[in-house]
Amino acid sequence: MSDEKIRRFEVEIVDEVPPVPKQPPLAGDVPRQRDYLDGFLKEKAPAGEALEGETLKDAVIAALRDIFDPEIPVNIYDLGLIYGVDIDEGHVTVTMTLTTPHCPVAETMPGEVEMRVMAVPGVATCDVNLVWDPAWNPASMSDEARLELGML
């Protein structure tokens, strides 16, 4: 025991820990709900007949336009993150990318895309293919997205 170091820790017992102060929002920040999927997950799919063909594709694209990038106030379709929407007898394949492989939602965004597409009447199954080639660039954005971000 003579060659070993003895480590000592001080312990303080407290009854209550004060809450961490919240950081004030930055100018221009839009307050977001803690779980931005909460309302969507509780919402039931609209009643009605299943859609087919181009109408189904339009409905899937409309569902994709309801998903917003958490860092940029533009939907993922107009941002140019969706490379393709293919439909074959109720099976939808969405090919998409993210602005960068290090995007904070890289693990959750494909799951959200699948969930939103599966909520469209007429969609039986959905696959989301996340690709990095070609890489996303600002030229992929729609004119509406550029206008929203002040790039036009």
N, C-alpha and C positions, 0 to 999 in steps of 0.2 A: 504494500500500500504506500510505501514511501515514494515510489516513482510515479504513481498515479496522481492526477490533479483532482481535487474535490471541487465539484461545481455546486454552487449554492444559488437558489432562486428565492427571491422575495415574493411573497404572495399577499395581496391585499383583498380582503373580503368586503364586498360592497352590497348594499341592499338594492340599489337601483343604478342603472347606467343612463346618463342623459342622452336624449335622441341626437342623432347627427344633424346639424343644421342643413337645411336644403339650400342648394345654390340657386340664386335668383336666375330666371331665364334670361338668355342673351337677347339683345334687341333683334326683333324679327323672328324669334323662335315661335313656333306654333306649338302650343301645349298638346301633348299626345296622351292618350290613355295608356295606362301601364301595359295592358294586354290589348293590342289593337285588333286582335282576332276575336275578342270576347263577344262583341255584338254579332259578328258574322256567324260564329259557331252556334249561337243560340237561335239564329234565324232559321226558319224552315224553308225548304226549297219551294219556289212558287208552284202552285197547283196548275195543272194544265197538261195539254198533250205534249208528248216528246217532239222535239224539233228534228228536222232532217236537213241534209245537204248544206247549201250555203247559209240557210237560216240558222242551222246549228253552229256553223263556223262563226257567223256573226255574233251569236250568243256567247260562244267561248271567248271571242275577242273582247266582247263587252265585259265578261267576267275578269279577264286579264287586265282590263283598264281600271278595274276597281282595286288593284293591288299597287300600292305606292312604295317606292324605294324609301327606306326609313331615313336616309340622309339627304335625299333630294326630293323636293315636293312635286314630283312628276310620276305618273303611273309607269309601270315597267314596259308596257306596250309602246307608248309614245317615246319612252326613253331609248327604245331600240334594243332592249334586252331580249325580246322574243324574235328568234330567227325564223321560226316556222310553226304552223299549226296544221297538222294533217289529221284528217278524219276518215276512218274506214269502218262503216257499219257500227257506229256507236263507240268505237275505240278512238281516243284522241291521243296523238303524240305531239307534245310541245317540245320544240328544240329551243333552248334559251342559253344565255350567258349572264354574267354579272359584270359590273363595271371593272372589277379587279378580282383576281383569285383570293385576295386578302380581305374581301368584303366581309363585314361583320355578320351578314345574314347568309353567308355561303352555305351553311348547314341547314338553315330553316326555310329559305326562300323556295327551293324546289318543292318541299312539302306543302307550303302554302299554295303554290300554283296548282299542284295536284288536287288539293282540297277544294279550291275555288272552282276548278274545271269540273270536278266530279259533282258539284252542286247544280250544274246546268242540266235542265231536263233533256233527256235524250242521250246523255253521255253514260255509257255503261262502264268503261274502264279508261284509265288515263296513265300514260307514261310521260315522265318529264326527263328529257335528256339535257344535262348541263354540259355545255361544251366551252372550250377556251380558244378554239380556232375556227373562224377568225376572231381575233380579240375585239372586244367592244371599243368603239371610239366615238367621240361626240358627233361625227358625221352621220351616225346611225339614228340620231334623234329626229323626230318629226318636227315640222315647222311649229306646231302647237307647243311642243316641249321647249324648243328654242325660244319662243316668244315668252313662255312662262318663266324661263330662267334669264331673260333679258339678253339673249345672245343674238337677237335679230335687230 
